[in-house]
Amino acid sequence: MNMRKTDRRWMYRLKDIESLYLRSDTTDKTAVEYFPYVYIEAVIDFNDVRTGYRGAVKLARALKAFNSHAFPGWSEEIIHDANIGRIRATRPRASRLRSLPDFIDAEFIDVVKNRYLEHLTRTWKKTLYRNSGLNIYSGAGESREEFIVRCKEQFFAQMREELGRTRVIFNRKQEQLKEKYLGIGEAELPESAPVTPETNDRDIYSRYAERIAALFLNAAFSTVHDDADVPRMEKSSELEERLIALTADAHRKISSLCESYENKAELVDEYILRPNLKNIHCERSCILWMPLKAE
């Protein structure tokens, strides 16, 4: 190991291998003992054609390298992503460096780097969400809840189309009642018509027709449609009874349709995306000196 003194600080170099230092949080002026780790920074860069997912994830890992030259493997106990901001290029003043093992050289670091990249292909994963009904996937940074909202937006457009087709059916049923009980088709009774039982039936018909139209217009996910009756006349007619039944049928059909599409939107599966070596790029491999308590 070569040592050189620069600006009253000892800078450790091993055959041009870079050394970095993790700043200690201690405020004690007593020298803190530092231990050598092999430090790897890698970027997993995805541009997945199948899912349309694009994103890059930077990972920083440190492997203890002062006990044995055998490669012990990677584990969660030696992850230090949260400490990246504390890494410095200059050695802390209050520090005492443990001797660097003889087996640590450029070749050893390269072996560790390659094994780490292979380790990522086996263990690292990105969880996406997929809606099979729409055959779409969540995007970068999109949570499950946000993805479901997006699915609902797309399913809502489909639901409105189906509601439109169902509305045509109910329009036809309403017209049949109008022709049977009011004796009219598309033409309306003149507004100046005298008040007669038929006129009362016409008012009843208009109120229920408006109610059915409102049910279709206001249909939406997570909406509870009240099923209260429209106020009746003192003596309900046969037409009103038929309109009550038609309104109830429309309510059931709309509620069932809304529930069906909402369930489709919330039927989300997890899709695991794993990297291969082509997706992984090593940006840095070097020695990282870390205080013992940082483990």
Secondary structure, DSSP 8 states (H G I E B T S, - for coil): -EEEEETTEEEEEBTTB-EEEE-------S-EEEEEEEEEEEEEEEE-TTT--EEEEEEEEEEE-SS-SS-----GGGB-GGGGGGEESS--SSEEE----TT-SHHHHHHHHHHHHHHHHHH--EEEEEETTTTEE--TT--HHHHHHHHHHHHHHHHHHHHHHHHHHHHHHHHHHHHHHHS-SSS---TT----HHHHHHHHHHHHHHHHHHHHHT--TT-----------SS--HHHHHHHHHHHHHHHHHHHHHHHHHHHHH--EEEEE---GGGEEEEEEEEEEEEGGG-
